[in-house]
């Protein structure tokens, strides 16, 4: 076991998801849907006391500049053991079959910390494409919200946009009446 691996990612996630003692037919957490998990990154414990982490991920394929969404559940294979396995969460973005490697643990840590990551071959990305950047969906939602806010301000104060024209017309009408 590599002592340099940071296993604290479970502890750094503030939001907890309660499984209500549900378990998949294989005793894994392979039954969750993204709609039932309210936050993009959540932690929890199953009925055996094994820690788990759900992650909703977004990324951009740099070859065609298309945005995609996926997710994955990571969980302790055995209670209080640092080795993690993973399960489908309406998608899987890395292969962990045969064991999670140190680069994958670092990737999980980076994604939990809200970092933007360029996928490398050692991450064992679940696609033949490797020219991809990924981040947890909190990162993307914040990024897109800033773009919307910036464009709203432009549209609000520039008369060439309908929203600004409507506001100016309403103010003019209020002034006249």
C-alpha positions as CSV (number, residue, x, y, z in Angstrom):
1,X,0.0,0.0,0.0
2,X,1.4,3.4,-1.0
3,X,1.5,5.6,2.1
4,X,1.6,8.7,-0.1
5,X,-2.1,8.3,-1.1
6,X,-4.4,10.8,0.5
7,X,-7.5,8.9,1.7
8,X,-9.1,11.9,3.4
9,X,-11.4,12.8,0.5
10,X,-14.3,11.1,2.3
11,X,-13.8,13.5,5.3
12,X,-13.5,16.6,3.1
13,X,-17.0,16.3,1.7
14,X,-19.4,18.3,3.9
15,X,-22.7,16.9,2.6
16,X,-24.0,13.5,3.7
17,X,-26.4,11.2,1.8
18,X,-28.5,8.7,3.8
19,X,-29.1,5.4,2.0
20,X,-31.8,4.5,4.5
21,X,-30.2,1.0,4.8
22,X,-30.8,0.3,1.1
23,X,-28.2,-1.9,-0.6
24,X,-27.8,-3.3,-4.1
25,X,-28.2,-7.0,-4.9
26,X,-24.4,-7.4,-4.9
27,X,-24.1,-5.6,-1.5
28,X,-22.6,-2.7,-3.4
29,X,-23.9,0.9,-3.9
30,X,-24.7,0.3,-7.5
31,X,-28.4,1.3,-7.6
32,X,-28.3,5.1,-7.0
33,X,-29.6,7.5,-9.6
34,X,-28.2,11.0,-10.0
35,X,-31.7,12.5,-9.6
36,X,-32.1,11.1,-6.1
37,X,-28.8,12.4,-4.9
38,X,-29.3,16.2,-4.3
39,X,-25.7,17.5,-4.3
40,X,-23.0,17.0,-6.9
41,X,-20.5,15.5,-4.4
42,X,-21.8,13.7,-1.3
43,X,-20.5,11.1,1.2
44,X,-22.2,8.5,3.3
45,X,-22.0,5.1,4.9
46,X,-23.8,1.9,3.9
47,X,-25.5,-0.5,6.3
48,X,-22.1,-2.2,6.9
49,X,-20.4,1.0,7.9
50,X,-18.4,1.3,4.6
51,X,-17.8,4.9,3.5
52,X,-18.9,5.9,0.1
53,X,-18.7,9.0,-2.1
54,X,-21.0,10.0,-5.0
55,X,-19.7,12.3,-7.7
56,X,-21.4,14.0,-10.6
57,X,-18.9,15.0,-13.1
58,X,-18.8,17.1,-16.2
59,X,-16.2,17.4,-18.9
60,X,-15.3,18.7,-22.3
61,X,-13.9,16.5,-25.0
62,X,-11.2,18.7,-26.4
63,X,-11.3,17.0,-29.8
64,X,-14.9,18.2,-30.6
65,X,-15.4,20.7,-27.7
66,X,-18.6,18.9,-26.6
67,X,-19.6,19.0,-23.0
68,X,-20.6,15.7,-21.3
69,X,-22.0,14.6,-17.9
70,X,-21.3,11.4,-16.1
71,X,-20.8,10.2,-12.5
72,X,-19.5,7.5,-10.3
73,X,-19.9,6.1,-6.8
74,X,-16.7,5.2,-4.9
75,X,-16.8,3.1,-1.8
76,X,-14.7,1.2,0.7
77,X,-14.4,-2.4,-0.5
78,X,-14.2,-3.5,3.1
79,X,-15.2,-1.6,6.2
80,X,-12.4,0.7,7.5
81,X,-10.0,-0.4,4.8
82,X,-8.5,2.3,2.5
83,X,-9.0,0.3,-0.7
84,X,-11.9,1.7,-2.8
85,X,-14.0,0.2,-5.5
86,X,-16.6,1.9,-7.6
87,X,-20.0,1.5,-9.1
88,X,-22.1,2.9,-11.9
89,X,-23.9,6.2,-11.1
90,X,-25.6,6.6,-14.5
91,X,-22.1,6.4,-15.9
92,X,-18.6,5.8,-14.8
93,X,-15.7,8.0,-15.7
94,X,-12.7,5.9,-14.6
95,X,-12.1,2.1,-14.6
96,X,-11.3,0.8,-11.1
97,X,-11.5,-2.9,-11.9
98,X,-8.4,-4.6,-10.6
99,X,-7.8,-1.9,-8.0
100,X,-7.7,1.8,-7.9
101,X,-4.2,3.2,-8.7
102,X,-2.4,6.1,-7.0
103,X,-3.2,8.5,-10.0
104,X,-6.9,7.7,-9.7
105,X,-6.8,8.4,-5.9
106,X,-5.2,11.7,-6.7
107,X,-7.8,12.4,-9.4
108,X,-10.6,11.7,-6.9
109,X,-9.0,14.0,-4.4
110,X,-8.6,16.8,-7.0
111,X,-12.3,16.4,-8.1
112,X,-13.5,16.5,-4.5
113,X,-11.4,19.7,-4.0
114,X,-13.2,21.3,-7.0
115,X,-10.2,21.2,-9.3
116,X,-10.3,21.2,-13.1
117,X,-8.3,18.1,-14.4
118,X,-6.8,17.1,-17.7
119,X,-7.4,13.3,-18.0
120,X,-4.2,11.3,-18.4
121,X,-3.8,7.7,-19.5
122,X,-3.0,6.5,-16.0
123,X,-6.4,7.7,-14.8
124,X,-7.9,4.8,-16.9
125,X,-10.7,7.0,-18.2
126,X,-13.8,5.1,-19.2
127,X,-13.5,6.1,-22.9
128,X,-11.1,5.7,-25.7
129,X,-10.8,9.5,-25.7
130,X,-8.1,10.9,-23.5
131,X,-8.1,14.5,-24.7
132,X,-10.6,15.4,-22.0
133,X,-10.9,17.8,-19.1
134,X,-13.2,17.1,-16.2
135,X,-14.4,18.6,-13.0
136,X,-17.1,18.0,-10.5
137,X,-20.5,19.6,-11.5
138,X,-20.1,22.3,-8.8
139,X,-17.2,23.7,-10.8
140,X,-19.2,23.7,-14.0
141,X,-22.3,25.1,-12.4
142,X,-20.3,28.0,-10.9
143,X,-18.5,28.6,-14.2
144,X,-21.7,28.7,-16.2
145,X,-23.5,30.9,-13.6
146,X,-20.7,33.5,-13.9
147,X,-21.0,33.5,-17.7
148,X,-24.8,34.0,-17.4
149,X,-24.3,36.8,-14.8
150,X,-21.7,38.5,-17.1
151,X,-24.0,38.3,-20.1
152,X,-27.0,39.5,-18.2
153,X,-25.2,42.6,-17.1
154,X,-24.2,43.3,-20.7
155,X,-27.8,42.7,-21.9
156,X,-29.3,44.8,-19.1
157,X,-27.3,48.0,-19.8
158,X,-26.7,47.8,-23.6
159,X,-29.7,49.2,-25.6
160,X,-29.0,47.0,-28.5
161,X,-30.5,44.1,-26.4
162,X,-34.3,43.6,-26.0
163,X,-34.1,43.4,-22.2
164,X,-32.5,46.8,-22.0
165,X,-34.9,48.3,-24.5
166,X,-37.9,46.9,-22.5
167,X,-36.5,48.4,-19.3
168,X,-35.8,51.7,-20.9
169,X,-39.3,51.8,-22.4
170,X,-40.9,50.9,-19.1
171,X,-38.9,53.6,-17.3
172,X,-39.9,56.1,-20.0
173,X,-43.5,55.2,-19.7
174,X,-43.4,55.6,-15.9
175,X,-41.7,59.0,-16.3
176,X,-44.3,60.2,-18.7
177,X,-47.3,59.0,-16.7
